[in-house]
Amino acid sequence: MTQDTQSSPQNWAQSPHVRYSSIAMLLHWLIAAAIIANYVLVNVAEESSEAMEDLLVGYHKALGITILLLTVLRIIWRITHKPPPLAVTLKPWERALARISHAGFYVLMIGIPLTGWMMTSAFSGGAPVDMFGLFQMPGLPLAQSRDTAGLLHEVHETGAKIMIGLFVLHVAGALKHMFVDKDGTMQRMLPGR
């Protein structure tokens, strides 16, 4: 690291060695937007007429599978492209919390859509999921079972509640780094300079 990048946390964050790649940023923000949209979709669906609920739940399922696929791409990208190092100014507990929360996000971004897809497959006996009218994603090979679907629904909802808590923690941490610590950590995931 040059003296310039050591002199100020903001300069440190602008160094290409500590910023995430454009692809990593794109996947991060696409997945984040899709998760928020999917949460809104399912909550609006619950308050809608039956016909509108069916339509919105269909979009919820398709967006969930999209999140799953984007997450797989993101994991592949992360494995093949080393992420930038954490800020040298982070305390040990902040480093540990960052690693634990990121691992939790990956588990949930795979687990929540996967349990939703499994739930749909168990409820329907493996019927395909319509992907926004573009194509059909095959159902998973599960026997039709309301009990299994109900159990998977509970796991799916519990995962979503944990995701909300983790999301709040993540946003609070990002805001702390941006407005309290002013250490440039947030800028590592923001496009531009």
N, C-alpha and C positions, 0 to 999 in steps of 0.2 A: 504494500500500500504506500502511495506517495505521501509526502508531508501534507499536500493539499487536502487529500481525503481524510487524513487524520485530524486536521485542524478544526473541522466542524462536522457535527453529525449530519447536517444537511448535505455537505459535500460528500461525505461517506456514502450516503444513500444514492447519490447520483452516479457513483462509479459503476461502470458496466459490470464489474466483478461482484457487486452486491445487489444488483437489481435482477429481478426475475426476467426471463426471456419473454418476448412478445407473445409467443404461443402459450406459455404458462399463465401470463396475465389474461389472455383471451379466454382460456379454459376456466380460470378462476372466476371471472366475472360472468361468463355465460352460465356456468353451473349455479353461481349465487343467484342470478336473476331467475333462472328456471326453478330453483327451490322456492324462492319467495312467491313466484307466480303460481306454483303448484299448491302451495299452502293457501293462497288466496282463492284459487279455483275450487278446492274441496270445501272451503268454508262458505263460499257463495253458493255452491251446489246444495249444501245442507239447508239453505234458506229459500231454495227455489222451488218452482212447480216441478212435478214429476218429470215432464218432458225435458225441461231445462236442466234438471238435475242429471238425467241420463246423459245429455250432451256434455255437460261440464265434467262429469265423472269420466266419460270417455276421453276427454282432453287430459284430465288428470292422469289417467293410466298411460296415455301416450307420452306425456311429458315426463312421467316417472321413468319410463323405459329410456327416453332420451337422456335423462340425467344419469342413469346407469351407464349408458354407452359413453357419454362424455367423461364420466368418472374413470372408466376403464382407460380411455385415451389419456386422461390426465396422469393416471398412475404409470402408464407406459412411458409417457413423456418424462415424468419425474425420475423413473428408473434409468432412462437413457440420457438424461440431461441433468447433471448434478445441480441441485438448487443452490442459490447463493448462501454464503455463511450468515449466521445470525450476527446481529450487531455486537461489537465487542463491549458495548456499554451495558448490555443486559446482565441483570443479576442472575445467579444460578437458579433461583426459583422461577424467574421469568423464562429462562431457557427450557427448564423442565416443563413448565405449563404450556409453552409454545409447542413442544414436541408431543405432549400428551393430547392437547386439543387438536392438533393436526391429524394425529393417528385416529382420534375419535371421529373427526369429520370423514376421513376416508372409510372407516368401518360403517358409519351411518349412510354415507352417500352410495355405498354398495348395498348395505343391508336393508335400508328402507324401501328402495325401489324393488329389490329382489323379493322381499316378503310381500310387497303389493302385487307383484306379478304372480307369485306363488298363490296368494290368496285368490286372485282373479281366476287362476287356472283351477284351483281346487273347487271354487264355487261353481264354475261353468263346466267342469270336466275336461279342461284343456282347450277351450275355445280360443281362437286367436284374438289379439288385441289390435284394433284398428289404429294405425299410426297417422292421424290427421287426414284420413282419406287417401293417403299416398300409397300405402301398402299395409299388409297384415303381418304382425309379428306373431309367430306361432305361440300357442299356449305351451306351458310347461307340462311334461308328462305326469300329471298328478290325477289320481282318481277323484271323482266328484264326491265331495264330502263337506257338508255344512259345518260340521264340528271342526274339521281341519281349517276350513276357511275362517271360521270364527276365531280360532286360536291365532292364526296368522294375522288377522285383523288387529287383535290385541297387541301383538308384537310390533306390527306396523305403526300403530298409534303411539305406543310407548317410545319407539325409536324416534318418531316425529317430535314428541315432547322433549326428549333428550336433545334432539337437534336444535330446538328453539332455545333451550338453555345454553347450549354450546355456542349458538349464533350470537346470543346476547353477550356472552363472555368475550367472544372474538371481536365483536364491534366495540365493546367497552375497552378492550386492550388496544385496539387500533386507534381509538380516539385518545386514550391516555398517551400513547406514543406520539401522536400528532400534536396534541395541545398542551400536555403537561411536560413530558420528557423532551419533546421537540428534537427527537434523535434521528428522524428520517426513516424510521422503520416502515411507516405507512407508505411512503413514496416508493418503496421497493416493488409494490404491487400496482402502482398507478402508471398508466401510459403517459408518454410525453416526458419532458425533462423538468 
